[in-house]
Amino acid sequence: MGLSYRRFVIKLGTNLLTGGSNQLDQKIMSNLVSQIARLQKQGAEIVVVTSGAITAGRHKLGITKTIRGIPFKQVLASVGQSRLMHTYEEMFKKYSINVAQALLTKADIADRAGYLNARNTLLALMELGVICIVNENDVVSIDEIEEHKFGDNDNLSAMVANLIDADMLMMLTDISGLYTADPRRDPKAKLIPVVTKIDATIKKLGRNTADAKGTGGMITKIEAAKLARDSGVHVVIADGREPDIIIKLANGETIGTHFTSAGNHVESRRRWMLSGLCTRGKLIIDAGAVLALKKHKRSLLAAGIKSAEGKFGRGDIVEIYDIEGTQIGCGIVNYSAADIANIKGAQSGKIKDLLNTDYGPEVVHRNNLALLEREATIANR
């Protein structure tokens, strides 16, 4: 059976990774890694968002008693993150898969340059076949540790799914999905297989299911699902202990609770970029660059730029026009207006000499480009 989706964010919760214990469960983790490796070998692109650093730190230091306080939890996260990454690295090594680490905060993604940096890095890692392991940077960010509503990396996984234009977000935990009541307390609770609209009723059901060890609960997963589905991502909450759960979900099986997307993520992103609501400037490009963008689906290089108009910074959206004044599309720029004024028309190898910095050869990467023509789509693959 072929894959029903191609690009995935797989979020692994604390309760799942610990198997209900006070330490990482090597058997469970090994099984999940094996499935992720198999999925990648089928041609999938994958980013993993993981919890478990604080639990790993507590076990590594041999601390069994409960000690509260944000600074202490930040210490545990700092100690545990290295163990968590080492565990993933050793497990993926068995399948000849390299891993990378990305520690993010909400501020990193909220900032336009940070958003662009994170997006470009994650997309580049996927192109290289590297599995990026993403976690909240608990050492400097207190939102998650304080158990605010975006706890347990749920919201982070949704933001990462939006960041990389994921097709599916798998939120794997120790419960089979969203129920009509808490199944651990009510034997009559029934699983809800599909949610097409996240309203007050759905959110109320989520508040009825708590999360024993993680900082989030079902309600945070529902909030995250809403964020992701609004970006065109198909979301599923499922029991990560189910045999071959990752493979089954990737193949389109209806296990767990599925939150249908609000639309195609490529079209959602394209509409957002072409709306004109967020554009900050304009680039005029030559005929060769137009051909490269439209026919060959390439990135926009400095050599093809004739001029830049407006005041915009790195990470802003700009409109792209040909020399006759016809709009070609829009894109997120890797360089500011001032920088582009210095490098326009130059070969990519000259950028560092001209600017004393180098954000790469692309002024607008093909992953961050939306073409205006009806038949065109974002070149994001």
Residue pairs with C-beta under 8 A, 6 or more apart in sequence:
1 251
1 252
2 251
3 39
3 42
3 43
3 44
3 250
3 251
4 250
4 251
4 252
5 44
5 167
5 168
5 234
5 250
5 252
6 43
6 44
6 45
6 167
7 44
7 45
7 46
7 126
7 164
7 165
7 166
7 167
7 168
8 39
8 44
8 45
8 46
8 47
8 166
8 167
8 168
8 169
8 170
8 250
9 46
9 47
9 48
9 49
9 157
9 160
9 161
9 164
9 166
9 168
9 169
9 170
9 233
10 36
10 46
10 47
10 48
10 49
10 170
10 172
10 246
11 48
11 49
11 50
11 153
11 154
11 157
11 169
11 170
11 171
11 172
12 32
12 48
12 49
12 50
12 51
12 52
12 172
12 240
13 51
13 152
13 153
13 171
13 172
13 173
13 174
13 211
13 214
13 216
13 240
14 51
14 52
14 54
14 55
14 152
14 213
14 214
14 215
15 173
15 174
15 211
15 212
15 213
15 214
16 28
16 32
16 172
16 173
16 174
16 240
16 241
17 24
17 25
17 28
17 29
17 50
17 51
17 52
17 55
18 24
18 25
18 52
18 55
18 213
19 25
19 27
19 28
19 241
20 174
20 212
20 213
22 55
22 58
22 59
22 64
23 55
23 56
23 59
24 52
24 55
24 56
24 59
24 83
24 84
24 87
26 87
28 240
28 241
29 87
29 88
29 91
30 91
32 172
32 240
32 246
33 88
33 91
33 92
33 95
34 95
35 244
35 245
35 246
35 247
36 46
36 48
36 92
36 131
36 246
37 92
37 94
37 95
37 97
38 247
39 46
39 246
39 247
39 250
40 46
40 97
40 129
40 131
41 95
42 250
44 250
45 126
45 164
46 126
46 131
47 122
47 125
47 126
47 131
47 132
47 134
47 160
47 164
47 166
48 88
48 131
48 132
48 133
48 134
49 134
49 135
49 153
49 156
49 157
49 160
50 84
50 88
50 133
50 134
50 135
50 153
51 135
51 152
51 153
51 214
52 80
52 84
53 76
53 77
53 80
53 81
53 84
53 135
53 138
54 73
54 76
54 77
54 80
54 138
54 145
55 80
55 213
56 79
56 80
56 81
56 83
56 84
56 87
57 75
57 76
57 77
57 78
57 79
57 80
57 81
57 83
58 64
58 76
58 80
59 80
60 79
60 80
60 83
61 76
61 79
63 76
70 142
70 145
70 146
73 138
73 145
74 138
74 139
74 142
74 145
77 138
77 139
77 145
78 138
78 139
81 103
81 135
81 138
81 139
84 135
85 99
85 101
85 133
88 99
88 133
89 99
92 98
92 99
92 131
97 129
97 130
97 131
98 128
98 129
98 130
98 131
99 130
99 131
99 132
99 133
100 125
100 130
100 131
100 132
100 133
101 132
101 133
101 135
102 118
102 121
102 122
102 132
102 133
102 134
102 135
103 134
103 135
103 136
103 137
103 139
104 118
104 134
104 135
104 136
104 137
104 156
104 160
105 136
105 137
105 140
105 141
105 143
106 141
106 143
106 150
106 155
106 156
106 159
107 114
107 141
108 114
108 115
108 118
108 137
109 115
109 118
109 159
109 163
111 315
112 313
112 314
112 315
112 316
113 313
113 314
113 315
114 315
115 163
115 315
116 314
116 315
116 332
116 334
116 368
118 163
119 163
119 164
119 367
119 368
120 334
120 360
120 365
120 367
120 368
121 132
122 132
122 160
122 163
122 164
123 164
123 367
125 131
125 132
126 132
126 164
134 156
134 157
134 160
135 153
135 156
136 143
136 144
136 153
136 156
138 144
138 145
143 150
144 150
144 151
144 152
144 153
144 156
144 215
145 215
147 215
149 155
149 219
149 220
149 223
150 156
150 216
150 220
150 223
150 224
151 214
151 215
151 216
151 217
151 220
152 211
152 214
152 215
152 216
152 217
152 220
153 216
154 171
154 216
154 220
154 221
154 223
154 224
155 220
155 223
155 224
155 227
157 169
157 171
157 224
157 228
158 169
158 224
158 225
158 227
158 228
158 231
158 233
158 235
159 227
160 166
161 169
161 228
161 231
161 233
161 235
162 227
162 228
162 231
162 233
165 232
165 265
165 266
165 269
165 378
165 380
166 228
166 233
166 265
167 233
167 234
167 265
168 233
168 234
168 235
168 236
168 249
168 250
169 224
169 225
169 228
169 233
169 234
169 235
169 236
170 236
170 238
170 246
170 249
171 221
171 224
171 225
171 235
171 236
171 237
171 238
172 238
172 239
172 240
172 245
172 246
173 211
173 214
173 221
173 237
173 238
173 239
173 240
174 239
174 240
174 241
175 183
175 184
175 209
175 218
175 237
175 239
176 183
176 191
176 238
176 239
176 242
176 255
176 256
176 257
177 191
177 192
177 193
177 236
177 237
177 238
177 239
177 256
177 257
178 191
178 192
178 195
178 202
178 205
178 206
178 209
178 218
178 222
178 237
178 257
179 189
179 190
179 191
179 192
179 205
179 209
180 189
180 190
180 192
180 205
181 188
181 189
181 205
181 208
182 189
182 208
182 209
182 210
183 189
183 191
183 209
184 209
191 256
191 257
192 205
192 257
193 254
193 256
193 257
193 258
194 254
194 257
194 258
194 260
195 202
195 225
195 257
195 258
195 259
195 260
196 260
198 222
198 225
198 226
198 229
198 259
202 222
203 219
203 222
203 223
205 218
206 217
206 218
206 219
206 221
206 222
207 217
207 218
207 219
208 218
209 217
209 218
209 219
210 217
210 218
211 217
211 218
211 220
218 237
221 237
224 235
225 235
225 237
225 259
226 259
228 235
228 259
228 261
229 235
229 259
229 260
229 261
229 262
230 262
230 268
231 262
231 265
231 268
231 269
232 261
232 262
232 263
232 264
232 265
232 266
232 267
232 268
232 269
233 261
233 265
234 258
234 259
234 260
234 261
235 258
235 259
235 261
236 249
236 255
236 256
236 257
236 258
236 259
237 256
237 257
237 259
238 245
238 249
238 255
238 256
238 257
239 245
239 256
242 248
242 255
245 255
248 255
249 255
249 256
262 268
266 377
266 378
266 380
267 377
269 370
269 378
269 380
270 370
270 377
270 378
272 278
273 317
273 329
273 330
273 331
273 332
273 370
273 378
274 329
274 330
274 370
274 372
276 319
278 316
278 317
279 316
279 317
279 318
279 319
279 330
280 310
280 311
280 312
280 313
280 316
280 317
280 318
281 308
281 309
281 310
281 311
281 312
281 316
281 318
281 319
281 337
282 308
282 309
282 310
282 318
282 319
282 320
282 321
283 300
283 305
283 307
283 308
283 309
283 318
283 319
283 320
283 321
283 331
283 333
283 340
283 363
283 364
284 305
284 306
284 307
284 308
284 309
284 321
284 322
284 323
285 293
285 300
285 304
285 305
285 306
285 320
285 321
285 322
285 323
285 328
286 304
286 305
286 306
286 322
286 323
287 322
287 323
288 304
289 300
289 301
289 303
289 304
289 305
290 322
290 328
292 298
292 299
292 300
292 301
292 304
293 300
293 320
293 328
293 329
293 369
293 371
294 328
294 371
294 373
294 376
297 366
297 379
298 366
298 379
299 361
299 362
299 363
299 364
299 365
299 366
299 369
300 320
300 331
300 362
300 363
300 364
300 369
301 348
301 361
301 362
301 363
302 335
302 340
302 343
302 344
302 345
302 346
302 347
302 348
302 351
302 361
302 363
303 345
303 346
303 347
303 348
305 340
305 343
305 344
305 345
305 363
306 323
306 344
306 345
307 344
308 318
308 337
308 340
308 341
308 344
309 337
310 318
310 337
311 337
312 318
312 333
312 336
312 337
313 336
313 337
314 333
314 334
314 335
314 336
314 339
314 359
315 332
315 333
316 332
316 333
317 330
317 331
317 332
317 333
318 330
318 331
318 333
318 364
319 327
319 329
319 330
320 327
320 328
320 329
320 330
320 331
320 364
321 327
321 328
322 328
327 372
328 371
328 372
329 369
329 370
329 371
329 372
329 373
329 376
330 369
330 370
330 372
331 364
331 368
331 369
331 370
332 364
332 365
332 368
333 340
333 363
333 364
334 359
334 360
334 362
334 363
334 364
334 365
335 343
335 355
335 359
335 363
339 355
340 363
342 354
342 355
343 350
343 351
343 354
343 355
343 363
346 354
348 361
349 361
351 358
351 361
352 358
366 379
366 380
367 378
367 379
367 380
369 378
369 379
370 378
371 377
371 378
371 379
